[in-house]
Amino acid sequence: MAKYLFYGMTGNKMCFNHILLNALDFADNGIEAKIIFEGESVKLVSLFEEEKNTLYLKAKERGLIAGICLACSKVMGVFEKNNNYGLAMLGDMSGHAGMKRFTTEGYQVISM
């Protein structure tokens, strides 16, 4: 069965909402999906937490969020906040959230 990793790079809330929608839709239909906040998207985590974004909270509750980029969180000044939300801080690729682990586990990467 196919598995998908949504690798979110953009800090655009509407675009990331579509990542959440697609990951939830896949999961609802028995397709394994994971989400990584990378690049500018790391700034969205605190926004989604503060506004209690329904899609984000569903994805978080269902374990679809693999984690948040450690290096980008530091560079974007949101590390302290992001580190307190109970999500993994990923830094396996020179401090950034790498794709290799997921691709070796059979995930296909969709970057948005």
Secondary structure, DSSP 8 states (H G I E B T S, - for coil): --EEEEEE----HHHHHHHHHHHHHHHHTT-EEEEEE-GGGGGHHHHHHHTT-HHHHHHHHTT-EEEEEHHHHHHTT-HHHHTTSS--EE-TBTTB--SHHHHHTTEEEEE-
